[in-house]
Amino acid sequence: GTVEIRVCDGLQTLRETVALVALVQCLYTWLNERYRSGEKFTPPPYWILRENKWKASRYGLDAEVILDVSGKTNLLKIEIESVVDRLMSTAESLGCQEELSDVKRMLHHGLGYERQQRVFEKEGTFLAVTESILQDFKRREPLFWD
C-alpha cells in the first residue's frame, strides 16, 4: 500500500521540512522492520484516536493525549520527544541523525505558528509576521534557532 503524509508542505522552512521528512522516513523504517520480523500491532480504540486528534487540533503540542484504555495521559510534546529518541538508532542507519534531531529543536524553539504568534504579539502587525516568515524562508531555518 501507499503511505501518504500530507503535512510536509505546511512547514515554514526547508530545514523544518527536512526534519519532518526524516521523522517519517525513520518511523516507516522502524515500523517496517518490526512488521517484517513478525511483530503484531494492535491499534488503539477508535475513540482514543478521535479524542487525541481533537486535542492535538485544539491544543497543538500542549495537548495532553490519551495513551491507553486506562486513561493514562501525557503531553503530546513529550510523547513526540520519546518517539524521536526511540528512532535515533534507525536514523543513524539511514544517515539522518542530524535531521531527526531537528524535530526536538522544533519542539523546544517553537513551530511556525508559534513563532508567528510571538511576532504578532511583539509587533502587532500582520506585515511583521509576513516579513518574519520571509526571513525564515530565505535563511532556510527559523531565525529563533540561532
HUCORLIN-V203351 format. One record per helix or strand of 2 or more residues. SS is the DSSP state (h for helix, s for strand). FROM is the first residue (numbers start at 0). LEN is the number of residues. Records with the same first field share a line. If there is no record, write none. Layout:
# HUCORLIN-V203351
SS->FROM-LEN / FROM-LEN
This chain:
# HUCORLIN-V203351
h->7-3 / 13-23 / 45-17 / 75-19 / 96-13 / 111-12 / 125-14 / 142-3
s->63-3 / 72-3
